[in-house]
Amino acid sequence: MSKRVAVVTGANKGIGLAIVKGLCKAGFNGDILLTARNEKLGQDAVAGLKSEGCKNVIFQQLDICDQGSSLKLKKFLEEKYGGLDVLINNAGMAFKHSATEPFGEQAEVTMRTNFWGTLWVCHALLPILRPNARVVNVSSFVSKKSLDQCSSELQAKFRNKDLSEEELCLLMGEFVQAAQAGDHTAQGWPNTAYGTTKIGVTVLSRIQARVLTETRPGDGILLNACCPGWVRTDMAGSNATKSPEEGAETPVYLAMLPEGVKEPHGQLVWDKTVQEW
């Protein structure tokens, strides 16, 4: 039997680092791959965790915006472990409120990381999930807030249980084009690049869960989106209400759901509670 393995993206600091630590403390029985774009920062994070007693953490380089990087990670996992047991897509970014880049540029850059990057990792790694695997896509409460700011037509599309991945990708592309043209609000989109990308992550999770249920019905795989809350990180700032460790609680809870559990699956989960979409 191959050794169990978990992958956490964007894990050299903030919520990602706290998730790796949380998996370790929760007794994940296997290797935990702490992935990051920057090798030095990733190796330093692993060294710090090992000094705290997390002996089963290994660094693996991953740039989620580079499809080749995700495929390289897939090859490594297949060769060393024969599959994957836990995937936590945590890597993401947001421009500061004070950012001076044009909104169209912010939309394109944020979408590339938060939506397309997450999608590319999933395309590479979901096919090698083992039975009873757990997948957690880190979204945000801002996705729900942003959905409520969409036109009723867009809301209906994003709530449609039969929406396909291709249709979702087209919608995310339409938002970026509208943002670059400066008429996104006139077309019914919210005035937030980050929030719209996280609508994409939440809806993608609903679609992926549905597809897994259809294609691997007896394998007990659970996939969910979650909101860590407003967490004190470089991205959210120091005024946020939660520590990174508190932000990691729901992702770790979803990653450690015991074998045989059927729910939650395809849900947005916040403070360990399923949210209405």
Secondary structure, 3 states (H helix, E strand, C coil): CCCCEEEECCCCCHHHHHHHHHHHHCCCCCEEEEEECCHHHHHHHHHHHHHCCCCCEEEEECCCCCHHHHHHHHHHHHHHCCCEEEEEECCCCCCCCCCCCCHHHHHHHHHHHHHHHHHHHHHHHHHHEEEEEEEEEECCHHHHHHHHCCCHHHHHHHHCCCCCHHHHHHHHHHHHHHHHHCCCCCCCCCCCHHHHHHHHHHHHHHHHHHHHHHHCCCCCCEEEEEECCCECECCCECCCCECHHHHCHHHHHHHCCCCCCCCCCCCEEECCEEECC
